[in-house]
Amino acid sequence: MSRAATSQREDSIGAVLRNGAFLRLWIVQALTQVAQNMINFALLLRVRDVVEAHDLAQGNTAISLVILAFSLPAILFGPLAGVVADRVNKRALMAILNVARAVAVLMFLLIRPEWHPETILAAYYVVTFLFGIAGQFFAPVLGATIPLVVNRHQLVSANALFNLTFTAAQLVGFAAAGPVFVKLLGIDTLFISTVVLYIACAALVMTIPPTPSRAVAVPHGGLARMVVNDIKEGLVYILQDPILMRAIGYLTLAQTTFLMVAALGPEFISGVIGLDKEDIGYIVAPAGIGVLVGVLIVPRVLRRFGRGWLIDVALTLAGLMLGGLAAVRYVLDWIWLDGASPVWLVTAIAAAFAALLGMCNAFILVPSQTMLQERSHEGVRARVYATFFTISNTASFIPIFFAAAFADLFGVVQVLAVLAIIIVGLGGSALIHRRQAERSKWERVRTLHRQGPDVLQS
């Protein structure tokens, strides 16, 4: 009993944080992810400013292209990033990538408002693409470094803390620090602050213990052949595991939905609710809080419902909450006496739907991420994550672009409504299929039982 209690204490988050090397790695993760989400927020506003200042058509499409520019490196370099993360000196690579991201952010400051609008947008897309390349290589190498700085029995707590930090960084960077910086100090000051953060993280990461590269014999065919073999190994590993493929599917769907909502967010805030686009935090912050609350309570809910049922129910409810966001303005205007409901009421109810949507998102992400980690062997984990990033970003590329284009043509509310119907349909059909499968299983057991114990033994 005492030994079990001691083991539990050693596997706690507090015990993991007392590991100095892991603590520094965790600080690097927290700071860089907060900085990344602040930059994402600032880029959405900066592109929206260009669209409004020059009265450009297809504004939602212009914003979606920023998201696609950031996602495209995962499609092009995702598998290669996993191979590199498994092979090279991880400490040195993380430092180099943080410096590269600082340089990319400095390039944002060189883009001048007096340029031709198409030139400004093209410059933002190119620099965002370069910034995304560094981020794409950073994520797998960071995840692959965790087992090198913590004991094996502490991996569960270490990964749980990293997942929680990832969610909190989205909330702090996109919904809190980003909006506050922009409102009080401006976007340029935000960019300068993130440059300082990335340089500081590059220095901090060099204080963790050395992570020497793995000696690998280059096969016949050269380095390119080795890269192809490693990519193929990671992909085959995923394709041979249906549970791992299902987890990647759920994570991809959740990420695609989030990115589509982010692309349409500024137009929804200004065109539907009636707030300034800088006030997107009124919707994003409740959504982030909902995700955080969901992450904290999901273990209890999992023990009650199980992973499969929880994910499918959460997916269905997420579609309903998204539908509520799409309909909130029209329903309240219909109910209100003079046909024009106040902005504060629309904002409050939309924020409630956003918070519930965030909780549903957590109920999808946490079980799926756990499945992904449990089913990934340490030797290929970085490649599994890199392949997941590639699949998810490839799958989300077309929906995000067309969602923004359709929003320009038909309106953001109509696009959100169609998206809500699709998600409810996917979640509802999964629930029906799961219910039928369980009923069929129990019918088969009862039939065998009526035929006698000999059949059960066979």
C-alpha positions in Angstrom: 0.0 0.0 0.0 2.8 2.3 0.9 4.7 1.4 -2.2 1.6 2.2 -4.4 1.1 5.5 -2.7 4.8 6.4 -3.2 4.5 5.4 -6.9 1.4 7.6 -7.3 3.2 10.6 -5.7 6.2 10.1 -8.0 3.8 10.1 -11.0 2.0 13.2 -10.0 2.2 16.5 -11.9 3.9 18.1 -8.9 6.6 15.4 -9.0 7.2 15.9 -12.7 7.5 19.7 -12.3 10.2 19.1 -9.6 12.3 17.7 -12.5 14.4 20.7 -13.4 15.0 19.6 -17.0 11.3 18.9 -17.6 10.3 22.2 -15.9 12.4 24.2 -18.3 11.1 22.2 -21.3 7.5 22.8 -20.1 8.2 26.6 -19.7 9.5 26.6 -23.3 6.3 24.9 -24.5 4.1 27.3 -22.6 5.8 30.5 -23.8 6.2 29.4 -27.4 2.6 28.2 -27.7 1.2 31.4 -26.1 3.4 33.4 -28.5 2.2 31.4 -31.4 -1.5 31.9 -30.6 -0.9 35.7 -30.0 0.6 35.9 -33.5 -2.3 33.9 -35.0 -4.8 36.4 -33.4 -2.8 39.4 -34.6 -2.5 38.0 -38.2 -6.3 37.5 -38.4 -6.8 41.2 -37.4 -4.0 42.5 -39.6 -5.3 40.8 -42.7 -8.8 42.0 -41.8 -7.5 45.6 -41.5 -5.9 45.3 -45.0 -9.2 44.1 -46.4 -11.2 46.9 -44.8 -8.7 49.7 -45.5 -8.6 48.9 -49.2 -12.3 47.8 -49.5 -11.3 44.4 -50.9 -13.9 41.8 -51.9 -13.7 38.2 -50.6 -12.5 39.3 -47.1 -13.3 35.9 -45.5 -11.3 34.2 -48.2 -8.3 36.5 -47.6 -8.4 35.6 -43.9 -8.8 31.8 -44.6 -5.6 32.0 -46.7 -3.6 33.1 -43.6 -4.8 29.9 -41.8 -4.0 27.8 -44.9 -0.6 29.4 -45.2 0.1 28.4 -41.6 -1.3 24.9 -42.2 0.4 24.1 -45.5 3.8 23.4 -44.0 2.3 20.4 -42.1 1.2 19.0 -45.4 4.5 19.5 -47.2 6.9 18.9 -44.3 5.0 17.0 -41.7 6.4 13.5 -42.4 9.9 14.9 -42.8 9.6 16.7 -39.5 8.9 13.5 -37.7 11.9 11.8 -39.3 14.2 14.7 -38.3 12.8 14.7 -34.8 13.6 11.0 -34.3 17.2 11.4 -35.7 18.8 14.7 -34.7 20.1 16.5 -31.6 16.7 17.6 -30.3 18.0 20.4 -27.9 20.0 22.1 -30.7 17.1 21.8 -33.2 14.6 23.4 -30.8 17.0 26.3 -30.2 17.5 26.8 -33.9 13.8 26.7 -34.6 13.0 29.2 -31.9 15.5 31.6 -33.4 14.0 31.0 -36.9 10.5 31.8 -35.6 11.9 35.0 -34.1 13.4 36.0 -37.5 10.1 35.2 -39.2 8.1 37.5 -36.8 10.6 40.3 -37.4 9.8 39.9 -41.1 6.1 40.7 -40.3 7.3 44.1 -39.1 8.9 44.8 -42.5 5.6 44.7 -44.3 4.5 48.3 -44.8 0.8 49.5 -45.1 1.7 51.8 -48.0 2.4 48.8 -50.3 -0.2 47.7 -52.9 -2.9 45.7 -51.0 -2.3 42.5 -53.0 1.4 42.8 -52.3 0.7 43.2 -48.6 -1.5 40.1 -48.4 1.0 38.1 -50.5 3.8 39.1 -48.1 1.8 38.1 -45.1 1.0 34.7 -46.6 4.7 34.0 -47.5 6.0 35.0 -44.1 3.2 33.0 -42.4 4.2 30.0 -44.4 7.9 30.4 -43.3 6.8 30.8 -39.7 4.7 27.7 -40.0 7.6 25.6 -41.3 9.6 26.3 -38.1 6.5 25.6 -36.0 5.8 22.3 -37.8 9.3 21.0 -37.1 9.2 22.2 -33.5 6.0 20.3 -32.4 7.3 16.7 -33.1 10.8 17.4 -31.7 9.3 18.8 -28.5 7.0 15.8 -28.0 9.8 13.4 -28.7 12.1 15.1 -26.1 9.7 14.4 -23.2 10.7 10.8 -22.7 14.3 11.9 -22.7 13.9 14.2 -19.7 11.4 12.3 -17.5 11.3 8.8 -16.1 9.1 6.3 -17.9 6.6 6.0 -15.1 6.1 9.8 -15.2 5.2 10.0 -18.9 1.5 9.9 -18.3 1.6 13.0 -16.0 4.1 14.7 -18.3 1.9 14.3 -21.3 -1.2 15.3 -19.4 0.5 18.5 -18.4 1.6 19.2 -21.9 -1.9 18.6 -23.2 -3.4 20.9 -20.6 -0.8 23.6 -21.4 -1.6 23.3 -25.1 -5.3 24.1 -24.3 -4.4 26.9 -21.8 -2.0 28.5 -24.2 -4.8 28.8 -26.8 -7.0 30.5 -24.2 -4.2 32.8 -22.9 -2.7 33.6 -26.3 -5.7 33.9 -28.5 -8.4 35.1 -26.1 -6.6 37.0 -23.4 -3.0 38.2 -24.1 -3.5 38.7 -27.8 -6.6 40.9 -27.5 -5.1 42.9 -24.6 -1.9 43.5 -26.4 -3.6 44.6 -29.5 -6.0 47.0 -27.7 -3.5 48.5 -25.4 -0.2 48.5 -27.3 -0.9 47.6 -30.9 0.0 44.7 -33.2 3.6 45.8 -33.8 4.3 45.7 -30.1 2.8 42.3 -29.9 5.2 41.1 -32.6 8.2 42.6 -30.9 7.2 41.0 -27.6 7.0 37.5 -29.2 10.4 38.0 -30.8 11.8 38.5 -27.3 9.9 35.4 -26.0 11.3 33.2 -28.8 14.9 34.3 -28.2 14.5 33.7 -24.5 13.1 30.2 -25.2 16.0 29.4 -27.5 18.4 30.3 -24.7 16.4 28.4 -22.1 16.2 25.2 -24.1 19.9 25.0 -24.3 20.0 24.5 -20.5 18.3 21.1 -20.6 20.5 18.0 -20.6 22.1 17.1 -24.0 20.0 15.1 -26.4 22.5 13.5 -28.7 21.3 12.4 -32.1 20.8 8.7 -32.7 23.6 7.1 -34.8 21.9 5.7 -37.9 23.5 3.9 -40.8 22.5 5.5 -44.1 21.0 2.7 -46.2 21.8 2.0 -49.8 20.2 4.8 -51.8 21.3 7.6 -49.6 19.7 10.0 -47.2 16.6 10.5 -49.3 15.9 6.8 -49.3 16.2 6.7 -45.5 13.7 9.6 -45.2 11.3 7.8 -47.4 11.7 4.5 -45.5 11.1 6.3 -42.1 8.0 8.1 -43.5 6.6 4.8 -44.8 7.3 3.1 -41.5 5.3 5.7 -39.6 2.4 5.6 -42.1 2.2 1.8 -42.1 2.3 1.8 -38.3 -0.9 4.0 -38.3 -2.7 2.1 -41.1 -2.3 -1.2 -39.2 -4.0 0.1 -36.1 -7.8 0.9 -36.6 -8.0 2.5 -33.1 -5.1 4.8 -33.9 -6.7 5.7 -37.3 -10.0 6.4 -35.5 -8.3 8.7 -33.0 -6.6 10.6 -35.8 -10.0 10.9 -37.5 -11.6 12.5 -34.5 -8.7 14.8 -33.9 -8.7 15.9 -37.5 -12.5 16.6 -37.4 -12.1 18.7 -34.2 -9.2 20.6 -35.6 -10.9 21.3 -38.9 -14.0 22.6 -37.2 -11.9 24.9 -34.9 -9.9 26.3 -37.8 -13.1 27.0 -39.9 -14.7 28.8 -37.0 -11.5 30.8 -36.5 -11.5 31.8 -40.1 -15.1 33.0 -39.9 -14.8 34.5 -36.5 -14.0 38.1 -37.3 -16.9 38.3 -39.8 -19.2 36.7 -37.3 -18.2 39.1 -34.5 -18.7 42.2 -36.6 -21.4 41.2 -39.1 -23.7 39.1 -36.9 -23.2 40.1 -33.3 -22.4 43.7 -34.0 -19.1 44.1 -32.1 -15.7 45.4 -33.3 -13.6 42.6 -34.8 -11.0 43.3 -32.0 -13.7 42.1 -29.6 -13.5 38.5 -30.8 -12.2 37.6 -27.3 -15.8 37.9 -26.1 -16.5 34.7 -27.9 -13.1 33.0 -28.0 -12.5 33.5 -24.3 -15.7 31.6 -23.2 -14.8 28.9 -25.7 -11.3 28.6 -24.3 -12.7 28.5 -20.7 -15.1 25.8 -21.9 -12.2 23.7 -23.2 -10.2 24.2 -20.0 -13.2 23.1 -17.8 -13.8 20.2 -20.1 -10.1 19.1 -19.8 -10.4 19.2 -16.0 -13.6 17.2 -15.7 -13.2 14.8 -18.6 -11.6 12.0 -16.5 -14.7 11.8 -14.3 -17.0 11.8 -17.3 -14.9 9.2 -19.0 -15.3 6.8 -16.1 -19.0 7.1 -16.4 -19.6 6.9 -20.1 -16.5 5.4 -21.8 -14.4 6.9 -24.6 -16.5 5.9 -27.6 -19.8 7.1 -26.3 -18.4 10.3 -24.9 -16.7 11.3 -28.2 -19.8 10.6 -30.3 -22.2 12.4 -27.9 -19.8 15.3 -27.7 -19.6 15.5 -31.4 -23.4 15.6 -31.7 -23.7 18.3 -29.1 -20.9 20.3 -30.7 -22.9 20.5 -33.9 -26.0 21.6 -31.9 -23.9 24.4 -30.1 -22.6 25.5 -33.5 -26.1 25.7 -34.8 -27.0 27.8 -31.7 -24.3 30.2 -32.6 -25.5 30.5 -36.1 -29.1 31.1 -35.1 -28.7 33.3 -32.0 -29.1 36.7 -33.7 -32.1 35.7 -35.8 -33.9 33.9 -32.9 -33.4 36.8 -30.5 -34.5 39.4 -33.1 -37.6 37.3 -33.8 -38.4 37.2 -30.1 -37.6 40.8 -29.2 -40.4 43.3 -29.3 -39.0 45.8 -31.8 -37.1 43.2 -33.8 -33.6 44.4 -32.8 -32.3 42.5 -29.8 -29.5 44.3 -27.8 -25.9 43.5 -28.6 -25.1 42.6 -25.0 -27.8 40.0 -24.9 -26.7 38.4 -28.2 -23.1 38.5 -27.0 -24.0 36.8 -23.7 -26.0 34.0 -25.3 -23.4 33.5 -28.0 -20.7 33.3 -25.4 -22.7 30.6 -23.6 -22.9 28.6 -26.8 -19.2 29.1 -27.4 -18.4 27.9 -23.8 -20.5 24.7 -24.3 -18.9 24.2 -27.7 -15.5 24.4 -26.1 -16.4 21.8 -23.5 -17.6 19.5 -26.3 -14.3 20.0 -28.1 -12.4 19.0 -25.0 -14.5 15.8 -24.7 -13.5 14.9 -28.2 -9.8 16.0 -28.0 -8.7 14.5 -24.7 -9.9 10.9 -25.2 -8.6 11.0 -28.8 -5.2 12.3 -27.8 -5.0 9.7 -25.1 -5.8 7.0 -27.7 -3.1 8.5 -29.9 -0.5 8.4 -27.2 -1.4 4.9 -25.9 -1.2 3.4 -29.4 2.1 5.0 -30.4 5.3 3.2 -29.7 8.1 5.5 -28.4 10.3 4.6 -31.4 7.9 6.1 -33.9 5.9 8.5 -31.7 7.3 11.6 -33.4 6.5 10.2 -36.8 3.0 9.3 -35.7 2.4 12.8 -34.5 4.0 14.3 -37.6 1.8 12.1 -39.8 -1.3 13.1 -37.8 -0.4 16.8 -38.4 0.0 16.1 -42.1 -3.3 14.2 -42.3 -5.3 16.7 -40.3 -3.9 19.8 -42.1 -4.4 18.1 -45.5 -8.0 17.2 -44.6 -8.8 20.7 -43.4 -7.2 22.5 -46.3 -10.2 22.4 -48.7 -13.0 22.8 -46.1 -11.5 25.9 -44.6 -10.9 27.6 -48.0 -14.4 26.8 -49.3 -16.1 27.7 -46.0 -14.6 31.2 -46.3 -15.4 31.5 -50.0 -19.0 30.4 -49.4 -19.2 32.9 -46.5 -18.3 35.7 -48.9 -21.0 34.5 -51.3 -23.9 33.4 -49.1 -23.1 34.7 -45.6 -21.3 33.5 -42.5 -24.5 32.4 -40.7 -25.5 30.1 -43.6 -22.0 28.5 -43.7 -22.1 27.9 -39.9 -25.6 26.4 -40.1 -24.5 23.9 -42.8 -21.4 23.0 -40.8 -23.6 22.4 -37.8 -25.9 20.1 -39.7 -22.9 18.1 -41.0 -21.4 17.7 -37.6 -24.7 16.7 -36.0 -25.2 14.2 -38.8 -21.8 12.7 -38.3 -22.2 12.5 -34.5 -25.8 11.2 -34.7 -24.9 8.5 -37.3 -22.0 7.4 -35.1 -24.3 7.1 -32.1 -26.8 5.1 -34.0 -24.1 2.8 -35.4 -22.6 2.3 -31.9 -26.0 1.5 -30.4 -26.8 -1.0 -33.1 -23.4 -2.6 -32.7 -23.9 -3.0 -28.9 -27.4 -4.4 -29.4 -26.1 -6.9 -31.9 -23.4 -8.0 -29.6 -25.8 -8.6 -26.7 -28.2 -10.4 -29.0 -25.4 -12.7 -30.2 -24.4 -13.4 -26.6 -28.0 -14.2 -25.6 -28.4 -16.5 -28.6 -25.3 -18.4 -27.8 -26.4 -18.7 -24.2 -29.8 -20.2 -25.2 -27.9 -22.8 -27.4 -26.1 -24.1 -24.3 -22.6 -23.8 -22.6 -21.0 -26.0 -25.3 -21.5 -23.3 -27.9 -20.1 -20.6 -25.6 -17.0 -22.7 -25.0 -16.4 -23.1 -28.7 
